Amino acid sequence: MPGSDTRWTVTQEAAVSAVRDVFCGHGKLEIVPKVYVGSLRDVATLYTPGVGTLVQRIVADASQADILTNRANTIAVVTDGTAVLGFGRTGPLPAIPVMEGKAIMFKLLAGLDAVPLCLDVRDSAKLVDHIAALEPSFAGFNLEDVASPHCFATVEELTRRLSVPVFHDDQYGTATVIVAGLMNALKVVGKRKEDIRIVVNGAGAAGTAAARLCLAWGAGDVVVCDRHGVLCEGEVQPSMHMAALASITNKSRIKGTLADALKGADAFVGLSTGPLIDASHIQSMAKSAVVFACANPVPEIMPHEAIAAGAAIAGSGRFDAPNQCNNVLAFPGIMRGAVDVSVKNITETICLAASRAIADHVTTAQLGPENVLPNPLDSELCPMVAEAVAAQAAAEGLARKQYMQGAIAERVRALNRVSGHQQEILRGLIQKNAETTAS
């Protein structure tokens, strides 16, 4: 029924079987060649001695590496395993499935070849050094599941040291989707961004970025809460980043608990843990409230419970409920656009351009309380986000490669057509293998 969270579920057995019993091995991805090798002449051309010519050309002109190798289309998905989903500091090994999953989304949606790298490092400085040492092999780095607060210094230092894009998806990938959802939610409920008060619960990587991006978007007020209560300027904060966040938020100077902050609030953005709030919290909010409860894997409140309590719009990070506020809507297109124009610094204005592209992908006819965000598998979404990112980077003078209007979107479409053909071939092989095994 509408608003229900039981449209479909993924059992633990299904999640394990999907990667354990796959065609030709385990896991979600593999490396396959893009060239045909059918003879010793092919081997000699593509390996030795043929590669010697390529080495010489790159020695003479380093820019040839982006033409003669796959570097220009290859990124790394990097974690230190300190903040894996809702499981916390798991270490690098348990983080591999998450990085593999992100890598296949990059390939399927943006045509980017992504390599999962789970590093066993103990501090931010070492993480930065390890990633910096890998720069010659990659056109960009997507940081994932790196704990707050050291993720902030890590991204800042990598952006300073590296010449390729660095994007911490847990920060601005999440924030980009939240703002996109709010853009469309306000259209549905008939409110203006300048008039609303947003409560963000969670002052970690995602919560901090969401608060900052909401302010950059022009939200009237943003109030941030952590496990100790409301952040308010003038009160002692446990860290420099929390003090900085308190200084730019909560202009109404609300004090107290999350419950106090929610009274009269127009929107709730949950980026903490769940379950956390109930019907009484929703009922204390303003009329036509918007609730994005995005804690993973269990939201702060289930979407159907928020609707039953009186919320006008409810969303979460789950794919088995309406309004999926999942960063897969953002990160493939953002990184594709950033890589293609070689933008070193992915700014908040670039993220807002991505937010608008995501929001605009829901047409007026489609827009409604259960549909404020597009389907991430929509074949036109990633091309439009990548194009918007590249265009904004060029407008800000940050693009270090030439930007031609429409070219990046068309390239993504072409790459995705190839991925689509590969998926069809793979599906046929898997089906044939299953039939052979069964017989």
N, C-alpha and C positions, 0 to 999 in steps of 0.2 A: 504494500500500500504506500501512498505518497508519504515521504518523511521517514519511512521505516529504514532500519539499519540492517535488514536481513535479506536484501535482494540477492546477495550471494556471499559466500565466505570462502576463505582459504584455510583448509585444515593443515595441521602440522605435518601430517603424512603426505599431503599433496605438495607442500613446499619442499620437503626432502626429496620426494620422488622426482620432482621436476628437474633436479640438478644431479641426482645420483644415478638415475637410470636413463641417461640421455644417449643419443646416437654417438658412437665412437668415443666414449670416455665420460668424464665427470666434469661438473661445473657448467657455467653458462656461456663461456666463450673460448675461442681458440684463434690462432694466427693462421691465416690462409694466404697463399700467394696471389698476386694480381697479374702475374705473367704466366705464360704457358711454358712448361719445361717438358719437352718430349724427345730430346736427343742430346748427345754429348756436346754438339755445337751450341745448343741452348745453355748447357751448363757452363761452357767456356765463356760464353758471352755475358751471362748474368752473374757468374761467380768469377773464378779466376781463369784466365788473366784479364777478362774484360773489365772487372771492377777497378783495375789499376788506372785505367783512363779516367774514371770518375774521381778517384782519389786525387790525381794530378790536377784536374779541373777545379776541385774544391780547394785545394791548396792555393791555387792561383787566384781564386775568387770565392770567398766564403759564402756569398749569396747563392752560389750554385747548389749548395746543399738543399735549399728549399725547392729546387727544380729537379735535381737528380736523385733525391731520396724522398722518403715519405715523411720527413720531419715536419714539413709545413702543414700536414694534416694529422699529426699525432700529438696527443696531450697525455699527461699523466694525471691519474686520480689518486691523490696521496692522503694518507692518514697516519697518525701515530697511535690510533686505537684508544684515545683517552676519553672519547665521548660518543660511543657507538649506539645509535638509536636511543632507546630508553634504557639501555643496559649499562651505561657508564663506562668506566675504564676497564675494558675487556682485554686490552693488549692487541697486538697486530693480527694474530692468526684468526680470531673470531671476526675480525673486521673484513676479511677477504670477501665473504659473500656480498656484503654491502657494496664494496668497491667494484666487484664484478657486475653487480646489478646496475650500478651507475654507468659503468663502461658500455654495457650493451644499449642503454638508453641514449648515450652520446652517439653511438653508431647508427642505431635504427632511426633516430629522429633528426640528427644533424649531420650524419655522414662522417663524423669525426672518429678516428681510430684512437681509442683510449686504453691506456695500460694501467691496471691496478697496482699500486705500490703501497704496501703496508710496512712501515718502517718501525724498527725497534730502537727508538731514541727516547731519552729521558727528560730532555728540556728543550725549550724553545730555540735556544741558540744552536744546538746540534741539529734540530729539525731544519732550521733555515740553512745551515751549512750543507746538509745532505741534499736538500732540494736544489740549492744553488749549483751544486756540483753536477746535477743532472740536466742543467739547462741546455747544453749542446744537443741533447737528444730529443727535445720536445719544443713544440710551438706554444705551449701554455700549460698551466698547472691548475687543477681544480682541487682545492683542499676540502677535505670531508672529515667530519667527526673528530675535529681537533678541539679540545676542551677550552672553555672560557676560564680565566681571562687571558691565558697566554696566547690564544688564537689571534687576539687583536695585534699584539706586538709582532707575532709571526707574519701576518699578512702585511703589516706596515713595512717591516724590514725586507721581506721578499720583493715587494713592489719597488722599494728603493734600489735593491741590488740587481734585480733581473731586468732583462730587456723584453721579456715576453709577458703576456697577461697572467695574472694570479687572481683567482676567484675563489673566495671561501663560500661555498654554496649554502652552508648552514646559516651564514649571516644574510647575505644579500640575495641569494636565490629564494630563500624563504620570504624575506621582506618584500621582494618584487611581486611575488604571488599574492601576499596579503594585501598590498596596496591595490593590485589589479582587482581583487575580489571586492574591496571596499569601494573602489570606483563604480563598479556596477551595482553593488548593493545599495548605494545611496540613490542611484537612479530609480531603483525599485521602490524604496521607502520614501522617496521625495524629500531628501535632506541635502543640505549643502555642506561640503567639507569644512568650510570656515566656521560652521555652527556646531560641529560635533565634538564630543569628548570621547576619546578612545582610551580604554584601559588595557594595557599590555601586561600580562602576568608572566614574569620570567625576565631576568636581567642578564641572561647569558648571551651567547653569540647571536641567536636568532632574535631574542627579545630586544636586545640593544639595537640591532640593525633595523628591526621593524619599527621601533620607536623613532629612530632617526629618519628613516625613509618616509614615515607618515608625516613628520614635521616638514621635511623637504617638499613633500607633496602639497602641503598647505593645510593640514588638519588643524582645527581650532585649538585643541589641547590634547596632549597625550600624557597620561598618568601611568607610570611604571611601578609595578609591585614585584618584590622578590619574596622569599620565604619569611622575611622579617616584617614585611608590611610595605607601605607606600614609600617610595623614594621622594624626598622633599629637600630642596636646597636649604642649607643652613644646618641640617642635621648631620651628625657624624656618619660617614659611609665607610664600608669595609675596604674599599679599594679606590684607586684613582679613577678607574673607568666608571665606577658607580657614582662617584662624586661628579664627574663630568656629565654623566647622564642626568643626574638630579638637577644640574644647573640649567639644562635646556628644556626640561619637561615640567609638568605639573604647575602650570602658571596660576592655577586656582588655589594652590597651596593646601591641597587635601592632605590630611594626616590620618594615620590609623592602619587598618587592615585592608585586605582585598575587598571584603564586604563593604567597608566604608567607601572605597573608591568606586565600586560598582553602582552605588546609589545615584540614579539619574544619568548614568553613562549611556551613550548612544551605541557604543560598540565595545565588545570584549574580544581581545586577541589572546588566546592561551598558547603560550610557548614554554610550558613548564612540565608538570606531571599530572597524571589523572588517576582516578577521578578526584575532582577538587571542589567543584561548585555544584549547587543543586537548584531546584525550582525556585526557592526563595530568593536566591541571588538574581536570577533572571527577572523575577517579578519586581525587584527593586530598581531595575534599570528603566531608562526612558521608554516611551511608547515607540513601537516599531524598531526594537533593538536588533542589532546584528551581532551574532555570536560565531566567531571562528575559533573553535577549540581544537588546537593543532598538536597537542602533546602526543608523542609517539612512544609506544604503540597504542596506549589507552588515552583517549582525549579527556580533557578536564570535565566535560559533560557530553554525553552522547547527543548527536544532533537531533534525534527525534524527541529526546527529553527536553531539550532547549525549546523546540517548537511547541511542545505540549505546555510548557511553562509560560508561553506568551511571546517568545522571540519571533520576529518577522522573518528572519533569514538565519539559517544555521549551516555551518560547514565544519569540516575537520580535515585531517590529513589522510583519511581513510578512503579507499576506492570502492567501498561497499555502501556508500551513502552519498547523497547529493552534495554539490559544491565542494569538490575535492581541492583543498588548499595545499596542494603538493608541489614541491619545488621542481618536479619534472616538467611542469609547465614553463619553467624559466631557464634552467641551467643549460639545456642543449643549445637553445637559440642565442643566449647571451655569450657563451663561449665561442660558438661558431662565428658570430659577428665580430667579436673581439679578436679572434685569431686571424680572420680574413683581412682585417684592416690593420692588424698588428698594433692594437691599442694597449699601451703599457698599464694605464691606470683606469680601471673600470669605475667610473664616478657614480655618485648618487643620481645625477641627471641622466646618465646612461641607463641606470636601472629603472628610473621612472619612465624613460622611453619604452623600455621593455614592458613595464606594467601597462602602459597605454595600449601597446600592441596586443597584449594578452586580453585586456578588457574589451578592446574594439573587435576582437574576434568573435564575441558573442553578439549576434545581430539583435536588433530591436525586437524582431519577431520571436527570437529564441529566449530573450531575457525574461527572467521570472524568479520568484523566491527560491526555487530549487535549481536554478541554472544561471548563476552569476559568473561562472568560470567555464572556459571551453574544455573540450575533451583533449587530453594531451596527445592522443593518437591522431588527431585531425591533421591531415597531410599538409595543410597550409599554415598551421600555427607556427612551427619552427622557422620556416622561411620568412614569415612576417616579423617575428621577434628578432632574428638575425639581421634582417634588413634595417629594422628600427635602431638596433644597437650600433651598427656600422654608420648609419646616417647621423646619429647623434654624436658619435665619436668624431666624425668628419666635421660636423658643425662646430664642435668645441676645439678643433685644431689638434685633436689627439691621435688621429689616424696617421700612421706612418707608412701605410700603403695606400695607393690611390683607390678612392671610393667612386664607383660608377653606379648611379641609381638603378636599382632593379637587378643588378648583376649577381649580388650575393643571394638574393631570394631564388633566382633561377638556378644558381649552382646547387643550392640545398635541394631544390626540387629534383634536379638531375641525379644527385647522389642518393636521394631517397628512392628514386625509381630503381636504381641499381640494388639498393638494400631490399626493396620489395621483391625484385626478381630472385635475389638470393634466398629470401625467406620462403618463397614458393618452392624453390628447388630443395631447400632443407626440409620443408614439410613433407615433400614427396619421399625423400630419402628416409626420414624417420618412420613414415608410414610403411614403406617397403621393408625396412629393417624389422619393424614390429610384426609384420605379417610373416616374414621369414622365420623369426624367432618362435612365433606361435605355432608354425607348422612343423 
